[in-house]
Amino acid sequence: MNHEQVNAKEMARLAYQALDDKKGEDITVIDIAGVSVLADYFIIAGGNNVNQVQAMADNVQEQLHKAGYPCRQVEGYQAGQWILLDFGDIVVHIFSRDDRRFYDLERIWRDGRFLTREDLD
């Protein structure tokens, strides 16, 4: 694993923990490095309502920022139905329950490698 891959894995681990700390539902990590140039990892999580979805996004940004990984772009924060956080090597998608089912990113990115929490350690 090169230095960039180590950073991406660390970023994914931090994002997972930040989502879990805010009770994110069904947190999924997909290693997409082999199938896309967009990022190394997609992290997908669900929330029960706008407040929780926004709190999850806030916590991910805060934890990664503290570790020296600034967020490059945020989309959808105000509406709070699907928030996208782009950190370059990782992209975090936080959905309301209905939007997550509708967009079904796990199906779209099924060619990626699905990782467990333990895979990030």
C-alpha positions in Angstrom: 0.0 0.0 0.0 1.5 3.4 -0.9 1.3 6.5 1.2 -1.8 7.8 -0.6 -3.7 4.5 -0.1 -2.8 4.5 3.6 -4.2 8.1 3.9 -7.4 7.1 2.1 -7.8 4.1 4.4 -7.3 6.3 7.4 -9.8 8.8 6.1 -12.3 6.1 5.6 -11.8 4.7 9.1 -12.2 8.2 10.6 -15.3 8.8 8.5 -16.8 5.5 9.5 -16.2 6.2 13.2 -17.7 9.7 12.9 -20.8 8.3 11.3 -21.1 5.5 13.9 -20.7 8.1 16.7 -23.8 9.8 15.5 -25.7 6.5 15.2 -25.5 6.3 11.4 -27.5 3.4 10.0 -26.1 0.6 7.8 -22.7 2.2 7.2 -21.2 0.7 4.1 -17.7 1.2 2.8 -16.9 0.3 -0.8 -13.4 0.2 -2.1 -13.8 1.7 -5.6 -10.2 2.3 -6.4 -10.1 -0.6 -9.0 -13.3 0.5 -10.8 -13.2 4.3 -10.7 -10.9 7.3 -10.7 -13.4 9.3 -8.7 -12.0 8.2 -5.3 -10.6 5.2 -3.5 -13.6 4.7 -1.1 -17.2 5.5 -1.0 -18.8 5.5 2.5 -22.6 5.4 2.6 -24.7 5.8 5.7 -28.3 6.5 6.5 -30.1 8.7 9.0 -33.6 9.0 10.4 -34.2 12.7 9.8 -32.6 15.9 8.5 -31.1 16.8 11.9 -29.4 13.5 12.2 -28.2 13.5 8.6 -26.7 17.0 9.1 -25.2 16.0 12.5 -23.5 13.1 10.9 -22.1 15.3 8.1 -20.9 17.8 10.7 -19.1 15.2 12.7 -17.4 13.6 9.7 -16.1 17.0 8.6 -15.0 17.9 12.1 -13.1 14.6 12.7 -11.4 14.5 9.3 -10.5 18.2 9.6 -8.9 17.6 13.0 -6.8 14.8 11.4 -5.7 17.2 8.6 -8.1 16.2 5.9 -10.2 19.2 4.8 -13.4 18.6 2.9 -13.1 19.8 -0.7 -16.8 20.1 -1.5 -20.2 19.7 0.3 -23.5 19.1 -1.6 -27.0 18.9 -0.3 -26.4 20.0 3.3 -29.3 22.5 3.5 -31.9 20.0 2.3 -30.4 17.2 4.4 -31.8 14.4 2.3 -28.6 13.4 0.6 -25.4 15.1 1.7 -22.2 14.4 -0.3 -18.9 15.2 1.3 -15.9 15.1 -1.1 -12.5 14.6 0.6 -10.8 13.7 -2.6 -9.7 10.1 -1.8 -13.0 9.3 -0.1 -16.5 10.5 -0.8 -19.1 10.2 2.0 -22.8 9.9 1.1 -25.3 10.4 3.9 -28.9 9.8 3.1 -32.3 10.0 4.6 -33.8 6.5 4.7 -36.1 7.0 1.7 -33.5 8.6 -0.5 -31.0 5.9 0.2 -33.4 3.2 -1.0 -34.3 5.3 -4.0 -30.7 6.0 -5.2 -29.3 2.5 -4.1 -25.6 3.4 -4.6 -24.6 0.0 -3.3 -26.2 -1.6 -6.4 -24.6 1.0 -8.7 -21.2 0.4 -7.3 -21.5 -3.4 -6.8 -18.3 -3.9 -8.8 -16.4 -2.3 -6.0 -15.1 -4.3 -3.0 -17.4 -4.1 0.0 -15.4 -3.7 3.2 -16.2 -4.4 6.9 -15.3 -2.1 9.7 -12.4 -4.5 10.6 -11.0 -4.1 7.1 -10.2 -0.5 7.8 -8.0 -1.2 10.8 
